[in-house]
Amino acid sequence: MATLAELTSVLRSKNAGALLCTLDLMFETEETYTHVRDSGVLEPGLIARLYGVSDNEVAIIPYDVAYAIKITLPRLHKSGDPGDTDIYGAQQHAPLLDIEIPD
């Protein structure tokens, strides 16, 4: 098994407005992208558990042409609010790094 950290060429997060966060997974090859996309591992339930939100708040959007997967979910704190430790949403991808994708 390989982790998403090993399989992606880019794995990042950023704000999608003040209330949402976007996680971008980009792959070097179509083969790797398709393998991860079709593995069944990246599903709303898993992402919801990792980020403490409900399944119906998670959108997972594959972009076949770009070999990329975009995941959008609500931020736990509005960007810039008291208690917000990552105003730009740039450190929110860490829970994805160790997700294992079966061979």
Stockholm file with secondary structure:
# STOCKHOLM 1.0

chainA/1-103         MATLAELTSVLRSKNAGALLCTLDLMFETEETYTHVRDSGVLEPGLIARLYGVSDNEVAIIPYDVAYAIKITLPRLHKSGDPGDTDIYGAQQHAPLLDIEIPD
#=GR chainA/1-103 SS CEEHHHHCSEEEEEESSSSEEEEEEECSSHHHHHHHHTTSCSCHHHHHHHHTSCGGGCEEEEEGGGTEEEEEEECSSCTTSTTCSCTTCTTTTGGGTTCEECC
#=GC SS_cons         CEEHHHHCSEEEEEESSSSEEEEEEECSSHHHHHHHHTTSCSCHHHHHHHHTSCGGGCEEEEEGGGTEEEEEEECSSCTTSTTCSCTTCTTTTGGGTTCEECC
//
